Amino acid sequence: MRIFKEITDWPEVEYDVKNHTYAVNDAGKCVGYCKSGTTEWIFFSKPRFFDRSRRKFIQLKSGNLVNRFEQTYIGY
């Protein structure tokens, strides 16, 4: 399981686009996400396709969001 924080800059849009943090399983499917500005994880009932094209991410190795995910992780 890997945790990716989106860092995409969205200058071409006229509205505020939030960059969230995503939990991705070893098969590359998104199993849940944490909305920007919160620490609560939202999990999907089934892993979903995760498209990283035209977006930028950093992989989180430690920190509050990773720790919170590890405490909440349900076994995807």
Secondary structure, 3 states (H helix, E strand, C coil): CEEEEECCCCCCCCCCCCCCEEEECCCCCEEEEECCCCCCEEEEEEEECCCCCCCCEEEECCCHHHHHHHHHCCCC
